[in-house]
């Protein structure tokens, strides 16, 4: 029970964390760049790159034996408008190993989905699902999970 709570807290922390840009003097070649100047460079870099967000949820949080699981995915811009054409990969970490799946590119509303067999993870084992979305050079991750119950 404590492990499930810890995993849930980690997942929530991962879902709400935002990527942070970091620029150092070494990144800029170390030629006369002060720490104060790096903040302006970081802000410019953030302004040029579109920030995207990825959200994921599973159809069956507590699935029974057999069948398939579906992960619903949404990719948005900073204003939460859906992004069409984002590429999506899904990593499913079951007890017997991990496998990569490719979901279709997002539709006009920023939605995609990916279905896969439930596998043979034992009852009570939390299967972690990581979703990685890419759009125009930006990348975002989302995490969800399910726990087989049979």
Buried (B, 14 or more C-beta within 10 A) or exposed (E): EEEEEEBEEEBEEEBEEEBEBEBEBEEEEEEEBEEEEBEEBBEEEEEEEEBBBBBBBBEBEEBEEEEEBEBBBBBBBEEEEBBEEBBBBBBBBBEEEEEEBEBEBBBEEBBBBBEBEBBEBEEEBBBBBBBBBBBEEBEBBBBBBBBBEE
